[in-house]
């Protein structure tokens, strides 16, 4: 639940610049939501391979990525081809992930993917100023 809180607050546009919310299908058929660092280049998403979601992709390669303001249906796979791995390292040059040797490539599928974590808590932003104002008013008494 923690991993999706920023998206639920409507902050996906901010958080999603370098962190994506990845939704995969687990071995038991349930959904797993993971925050993953990502890089975007040439229409593809690159992410350092990490457990446990990497195992989900072995069983079911289709996933959904929410990054920035949008969401896309993707197919994910571990990069094993030397040329593709060099491309991932080139994309990662100058980032905190430049030393990573194990990468996953997410290719957009073009399929319509549902938004797995809608911004259903944006109403909180309207309540916070009211609560702060009331708190100030009551604190002056």
C-alpha positions, -999 to 999 in steps of 0.1 A, spaced: 0 0 0 28 24 8 43 22 -27 12 36 -43 3 63 -18 19 92 -38 0 82 -69 -33 80 -49 -26 115 -37 -23 127 -73 14 132 -71 23 107 -99 33 135 -122 60 145 -97 71 111 -83 68 95 -117 97 114 -132 122 88 -120 101 62 -101 75 42 -119 47 22 -103 49 -13 -119 19 -37 -116 27 -73 -124 8 -106 -120 22 -128 -92 25 -165 -94 -7 -170 -74 -26 -148 -99 -28 -117 -76 -14 -83 -85 19 -70 -72 26 -32 -72 62 -22 -69 80 12 -71 109 8 -95 135 33 -106 134 37 -144 150 54 -173 131 62 -206 148 62 -240 137 55 -275 101 47 -264 113 20 -240 115 18 -202 147 5 -186 148 -6 -150 174 -23 -128 164 -59 -123 153 -66 -87 133 -93 -68 105 -101 -64 88 -85 -94 114 -98 -118 102 -133 -111 67 -122 -119 78 -112 -154 92 -147 -161 57 -161 -156 36 -133 -171 55 -108 -192 26 -83 -196 25 -56 -170 14 -20 -165 37 9 -158 25 42 -144 52 69 -148 47 106 -149 11 115 -158 4 84 -178 1 46 -178 11 21 -204 7 -16 -211 42 -31 -215 59 -64 -219 89 -68 -197 119 -91 -200 154 -93 -186 180 -80 -210 204 -109 -220 216 -96 -254 250 -80 -251 240 -51 -275 208 -43 -256 227 -45 -223 253 -19 -236 224 3 -248 209 1 -212 242 10 -197 246 39 -222 211 52 -212 221 48 -175 254 67 -178 256 96 -154 227 83 -132 228 65 -99 222 33 -118 253 35 -140 270 6 -123 240 -18 -126 248 -48 -147 213 -65 -146 185 -47 -165 149 -52 -175 135 -38 -207 99 -28 -209 85 -24 -244 51 -7 -248 26 -31 -262 0 -5 -275 -27 -23 -256 -51 -2 -235 -40 -6 -199 -62 4 -171 -48 29 -146 -40 5 -117 -37 32 -91 -61 61 -98 -56 94 -79 -86 87 -56 -72 107 -26 -67 141 -43 -96 154 -22 -71 155 7 -55 186 -8 -87 205 -3 -91 194 33 -55 202 45 -58 240 42 -92 240 59 -78 218 87 -48 241 91 -69 272 92 -93 257 118 -63 246 139 -48 281 138 -82 296 148 -86 272 177 -50 277 188 -55 314 192 -82 310 218 
